[in-house]
């Protein structure tokens, strides 16, 4: 961008009789128009106090105004998107000039525009001291910088998640060891408690028989103490509750083992060769892994028909289903439903995942499977999930489609060819 020659501009603006203010202003406006009309950058003249004196056509276009008259009564201060930027500008102008200061201005429609602003002070003019400022629109550049920054954050997050995925298999293996011996110990404890319970029953039988006969005072006192303690600890309740507690612990450990197995399968890169895959089993595995994401605000309804096997890579299909399910959960603000259905039609296995979430804007439907397209906030989505899902299904010889109604929900439909070995 060429710098404005302030000396030359000064010589133009000082034409006319200095004593005649009206002629001086006309001369100023005429020379301003001559110098700036065809420039591809915005030029704006303002008084030191902020009064807008003149703006060239490009400047008007950048700020969203049709004429200088539209800016009548509007101070330059009110056009700053961030009022502190004006204070910073004035501070810098104490040196007499500012170069390439990046600031945001507010356009006439309320939107913002990023500008690179350079300014000089014009002294000893008929109009007094004023600022000559050039404005270069750098909005697109700033957007690209922000997109680049967002993309870097997202790619870093993706890399982090990939590392976590690699660690998950190892962690799952480590979890298996303590889960194994805790399960074994609980099974042993259950057997020990059965023996202790039998001993307690024999003791209680003995004490009841002793109550039927006359005992020495010392023994009578001891049996009464036993009766009192049995009542105090509620022995019948303890025996029943011990069974429940051990059962719950064993059930919980079985649940952990199942999660660990599913997590290992999910995190493992798997083979690249296709193998017979049960779609229903993939759904169950994915639901198990995504349980924490789904359980607080969704109710999952399953209608899984008996379907033939398809040729595929289960880990990749799990990733597809996980992406759809997580998106469905995130689309539901408070409480909602997710419905999963599988069935066979001719030589294809079909699967639908429907949610009662916020739906997708019609203008976004066609972009859902585009790489890096996302409607989520920064840091909450890479824009790669559905593109990856699309590519995986394509590589499996199938197809994936989406239907959505704003405010009512979204349905993803996947169809995959049946394995030739099962036809």
C-alpha positions in Angstrom: 0.0 0.0 0.0 1.4 3.4 -1.0 1.8 5.9 1.7 0.0 9.2 1.4 2.4 12.1 0.7 1.2 14.5 3.3 3.3 17.4 2.1 1.7 17.2 -1.4 -1.7 16.8 0.2 -1.1 19.9 2.3 -0.2 22.0 -0.7 -3.5 21.0 -2.4 -5.6 21.7 0.7 -4.1 25.2 1.2 -5.3 26.5 -2.1 -7.5 29.5 -2.0 -7.7 32.5 0.4 -6.9 31.4 3.9 -9.1 34.1 5.3 -12.1 32.8 3.5 -13.2 29.7 5.5 -15.9 28.7 3.1 -13.6 28.7 0.1 -11.0 26.8 2.0 -13.5 24.1 2.9 -14.7 23.8 -0.8 -11.0 23.6 -1.9 -10.3 20.9 0.7 -13.3 18.8 -0.4 -12.4 19.3 -4.1 -8.8 18.3 -3.6 -9.8 15.4 -1.4 -12.2 14.1 -4.1 -9.5 14.5 -6.9 -6.9 12.6 -4.9 -9.0 9.8 -3.4 -11.9 9.0 -5.7 -10.2 6.2 -7.6 -8.0 4.8 -4.8 -8.7 1.1 -4.0 -8.3 1.8 -0.2 -10.5 3.8 2.1 -9.4 7.3 3.0 -11.1 9.3 5.8 -10.5 12.8 7.1 -11.5 13.4 10.7 -10.9 16.3 13.1 -8.8 15.6 16.2 -12.0 15.5 18.2 -13.5 12.8 16.0 -15.8 14.7 13.6 -15.9 13.0 10.2 -15.0 15.6 7.6 -14.8 13.5 4.4 -14.6 9.9 3.2 -13.7 8.6 -0.2 -16.0 6.2 -2.1 -14.0 3.1 -1.2 -14.1 4.1 2.5 -17.9 4.6 2.3 -18.3 1.2 0.7 -16.1 -0.5 3.3 -18.1 1.0 6.2 -21.5 0.3 4.5 -22.6 3.9 3.8 -23.8 5.5 0.6 -22.7 9.0 1.1 -20.8 11.3 3.4 -24.1 12.8 4.3 -25.1 9.5 5.9 -22.3 10.0 8.3 -23.4 13.5 9.3 -23.5 13.7 13.1 -21.7 10.4 13.6 -18.3 10.7 15.3 -15.5 8.3 14.3 -15.4 7.1 17.9 -18.8 5.5 17.4 -17.6 3.5 14.5 -14.9 1.7 16.5 -16.0 -1.9 17.4 -13.9 -1.7 20.5 -13.8 1.7 22.1 -10.5 1.0 23.7 -9.0 0.8 20.2 -9.8 4.5 19.8 -7.9 5.3 23.0 -4.9 3.3 21.8 -5.0 5.0 18.4 -4.9 8.5 20.0 -2.1 7.5 22.2 -0.1 6.3 19.2 -1.0 9.5 17.3 0.9 11.6 19.9 4.0 10.8 17.8 2.3 12.4 14.7 1.6 9.2 12.8 0.4 5.6 13.0 1.2 2.8 10.6 -0.6 -0.5 10.0 -2.7 -0.4 13.2 -5.1 -3.4 13.1 -8.5 -2.3 14.4 -12.2 -3.3 14.0 -14.8 -0.9 12.8 -18.6 -1.3 13.0 -20.4 -1.1 9.7 -23.8 0.6 9.2 -25.6 -2.8 9.5 -23.9 -3.6 12.8 -21.4 -6.1 11.4 -17.7 -5.7 11.9 -14.8 -5.2 9.6 -11.1 -5.5 10.3 -8.9 -2.7 8.9 -5.2 -2.0 8.7 -5.2 1.8 9.5 -2.4 4.2 8.8 -2.8 7.9 9.8 -0.9 11.2 9.8 -1.7 14.6 11.4 -2.3 17.5 9.0 -1.1 20.8 10.5 -1.7 24.4 9.6 -4.6 23.8 7.2 -7.6 26.1 6.7 -9.6 23.5 8.6 -7.1 23.4 11.5 -5.5 20.1 12.6 -7.0 16.9 11.4 -6.2 13.3 10.7 -5.7 11.7 7.3 -6.3 8.0 7.6 -6.1 5.1 5.1 -8.1 2.0 5.7 -7.3 -1.4 4.1 -9.8 -4.2 4.5 -8.1 -7.2 6.1 -11.2 -9.0 7.3 -10.6 -12.0 5.1 -7.0 -12.3 6.2 -8.1 -12.1 9.9 -10.7 -14.8 9.3 -8.1 -17.0 7.7 -5.8 -16.5 10.6 -8.6 -17.4 13.0 -9.5 -20.4 10.9 -5.9 -21.5 10.8 -5.6 -21.1 14.6 -8.9 -23.1 15.1 -7.7 -25.8 12.7 -4.4 -26.1 14.6 -6.3 -26.4 17.9 -8.6 -29.0 16.4 -5.8 -31.0 14.8 -3.9 -30.9 18.1 -7.0 -32.2 19.8 -7.4 -34.9 17.2 -3.8 -36.0 17.6 -4.3 -36.0 21.4 -7.4 -38.2 21.0 -5.4 -40.5 18.7 -2.7 -40.8 21.4 -5.4 -41.4 24.0 -6.8 -44.1 21.8 -3.5 -45.9 21.6 -3.1 -45.6 25.4 -6.6 -46.9 26.0 -5.8 -50.4 24.9 -2.8 -50.5 27.2 -4.8 -49.1 30.1 -7.6 -51.6 29.5 -5.1 -54.4 29.7 -3.8 -53.0 33.0 -7.3 -52.7 34.4 -8.0 -56.3 33.5 -5.4 -57.5 36.0 -6.9 -56.0 39.2 -10.4 -56.6 38.0 -9.5 -60.3 37.6 -8.1 -60.8 41.1 -10.8 -58.7 42.7 -13.4 -60.9 41.0 -11.6 -64.0 42.1 -11.4 -62.7 45.7 -15.1 -61.9 45.7 -16.0 -65.4 44.5 -13.8 -66.8 47.3 -15.4 -64.4 49.8 -18.8 -65.6 48.7 -17.8 -69.2 49.5 -16.3 -68.2 52.9 -19.5 -66.3 53.8 -21.5 -69.3 53.0 -19.4 -71.3 55.5 -19.7 -68.6 58.1 -23.4 -68.4 57.5 -23.7 -72.1 58.2 -21.7 -71.7 61.4 -24.0 -68.8 62.5 -27.0 -71.0 61.9 -25.6 -73.7 64.1 -24.7 -71.3 66.8 -28.2 -69.8 66.7 -29.7 -73.3 66.9 -27.4 -74.2 69.9 -28.4 -71.0 71.7 -32.2 -71.7 71.2 -31.7 -75.2 72.6 -29.9 -73.8 75.6 -32.8 -71.4 76.2 -35.0 -74.5 76.7 -33.1 -75.7 79.7 -32.1 -74.2 83.0 -28.6 -72.9 82.9 -26.2 -71.8 85.5 -26.4 -68.1 86.0 -23.1 -67.4 84.2 -24.2 -69.3 81.1 -27.7 -67.8 81.2 -26.2 -64.3 81.2 -23.9 -65.1 78.3 -26.7 -66.4 76.1 -28.8 -63.3 76.9 -25.8 -61.2 75.8 -25.7 -63.1 72.6 -29.5 -62.5 72.0 -29.0 -58.8 72.7 -26.2 -58.5 70.3 -28.1 -60.4 67.6 -30.9 -57.9 68.0 -28.6 -54.9 68.0 -26.8 -55.8 64.7 -30.0 -57.2 63.1 -28.3 -60.4 62.1 -31.1 -61.5 59.6 -30.7 -58.2 57.7 -26.9 -58.5 57.6 -27.0 -62.0 56.1 -29.4 -60.9 53.4 -27.5 -57.7 52.7 -24.2 -59.5 52.4 -25.5 -61.6 49.6 -26.8 -58.5 47.8 -23.5 -56.5 48.3 -21.4 -59.3 46.9 -23.8 -59.8 44.0 -23.6 -56.1 43.2 -19.8 -56.1 43.4 -19.6 -59.1 41.0 -22.1 -57.5 38.6 -20.1 -54.2 38.7 -16.9 -56.0 38.0 -18.5 -57.9 35.1 -19.6 -54.6 33.8 -16.1 -53.2 34.0 -14.7 -56.2 32.3 -17.2 -55.8 29.4 -16.3 -52.1 29.1 -12.6 -52.9 29.1 -13.1 -55.5 26.4 -15.2 -53.1 24.3 -12.7 -50.3 24.9 -9.8 -52.6 23.8 -11.7 -53.6 20.7 -12.6 -50.0 20.0 -9.2 -48.5 20.5 -7.3 -51.3 18.7 -6.4 -50.3 15.2 -7.6 -53.7 14.0 -6.8 -55.5 10.8 -7.0 -53.8 7.4 -8.6 -56.9 5.8 -12.3 -57.3 5.7 -13.9 -59.9 8.0 -17.5 -61.0 8.7 -19.1 -58.4 11.0 -22.3 -58.5 13.0 -23.7 -54.9 12.8 -25.8 -55.5 15.9 -22.7 -56.4 17.9 -21.0 -53.3 16.7 -23.9 -51.2 17.9 -23.9 -52.9 21.3 -20.1 -52.3 21.7 -20.4 -48.7 20.7 -23.3 -48.0 23.1 -21.2 -49.5 25.9 -18.3 -47.2 25.1 -20.5 -44.1 24.7 -22.7 -44.9 27.7 -21.3 -42.0 29.8 -22.0 -39.5 26.9 -25.6 -40.8 26.4 -27.0 -41.8 29.8 -27.5 -38.3 31.4 -29.9 -36.8 28.8 -30.9 -39.6 26.4 -33.0 -42.7 26.4 -31.8 -45.2 23.9 -34.5 -47.4 22.2 -33.2 -50.4 20.3 -35.0 -52.3 17.6 -32.3 -54.7 16.3 -33.5 -57.4 14.0 -31.6 -60.5 13.3 -29.5 -59.6 10.3 -26.8 -61.4 8.2 -23.1 -60.6 8.6 -21.5 -58.0 6.4 -17.9 -57.8 5.2 -16.1 -55.0 7.1 -13.7 -53.8 9.7 -15.5 -53.6 13.0 -13.3 -51.0 14.5 -14.0 -48.6 11.6 -17.7 -49.3 11.7 -17.7 -48.7 15.5 -16.1 -45.2 14.8 -18.9 -44.4 12.4 -21.6 -45.3 14.9 -19.8 -43.5 17.7 -19.6 -40.3 15.7 -23.4 -40.4 14.9 -24.4 -41.3 18.5 -22.2 -38.5 20.0 -23.6 -36.0 17.5 -27.1 -37.1 18.4 -26.5 -36.7 22.1 -24.9 -33.2 21.6 -28.0 -32.2 19.5 -30.3 -32.8 22.5 -30.2 -29.9 24.9 -31.9 -31.4 28.0 -33.7 -34.7 27.6 -34.5 -36.7 24.5 -34.6 -40.0 22.7 -32.3 -41.9 20.4 -33.7 -44.7 18.4 -31.6 -47.4 16.7 -33.0 -49.8 14.2 -31.5 -52.5 12.0 -33.1 -54.7 9.3 -32.3 -56.5 6.1 -33.7 -55.7 2.7 -32.7 -57.7 -0.3 -28.9 -58.0 -0.2 -28.3 -55.0 2.1 -28.3 -54.5 5.9 -29.9 -51.2 6.9 -29.3 -49.2 10.1 -31.0 -45.9 11.2 -30.0 -43.8 14.2 -32.6 -41.1 14.9 -32.6 -38.4 17.6 -35.1 -35.8 18.9 -32.5 -33.1 19.0 -32.4 -29.6 17.5 -32.1 -30.7 13.9 -29.9 -29.3 11.2 -30.5 -26.1 9.2 -31.6 -26.9 5.6 -28.6 -24.9 4.2 -26.2 -27.1 6.1 -27.6 -30.5 5.1 -25.6 -30.7 1.9 -22.4 -29.9 3.8 -22.7 -32.5 6.6 -20.2 -34.9 5.1 -17.8 -32.2 3.8 -14.3 -32.2 5.5 -13.8 -29.5 8.2 -17.5 -28.5 8.1 -18.9 -28.1 11.6 -21.7 -26.0 13.3 -20.2 -26.6 16.7 -18.3 -24.0 18.8 -14.5 -23.7 18.5 -12.8 -26.6 20.2 -15.9 -28.8 20.3 -15.6 -30.3 16.8 -13.0 -30.9 14.2 -15.4 -31.0 11.3 -13.9 -34.4 10.3 -16.2 -36.8 12.2 -18.9 -37.2 9.6 -16.5 -36.9 6.7 -14.6 -39.9 8.2 -17.9 -41.7 8.6 -18.8 -41.1 5.0 -15.5 -42.3 3.7 -15.6 -45.5 5.9 -19.0 -46.4 4.7 -18.0 -45.8 1.1 -14.9 -48.0 1.5 -17.3 -50.7 2.8 -19.3 -50.5 -0.4 -22.3 -48.9 1.3 -23.9 -45.5 1.6 -24.9 -43.1 4.3 -27.5 -40.4 4.2 -29.1 -37.9 6.5 -32.6 -36.3 6.9 -33.4 -33.6 9.4 -36.1 -31.2 10.3 -35.1 -28.1 12.3 -36.3 -28.3 15.9 -37.5 -31.9 15.5 -34.5 -34.1 15.0 -32.2 -35.9 12.7 -32.0 -39.4 11.2 -28.9 -41.0 9.7 -29.4 -44.1 7.5 -26.6 -46.5 6.7 -26.8 -49.4 4.4 -24.1 -52.0 3.8 -23.9 -55.0 1.5 -24.4 -58.5 3.0 -21.4 -60.7 3.0 -21.4 -63.0 0.0 -20.6 -66.0 2.3 -24.0 -65.5 4.1 -26.2 -64.9 1.1 
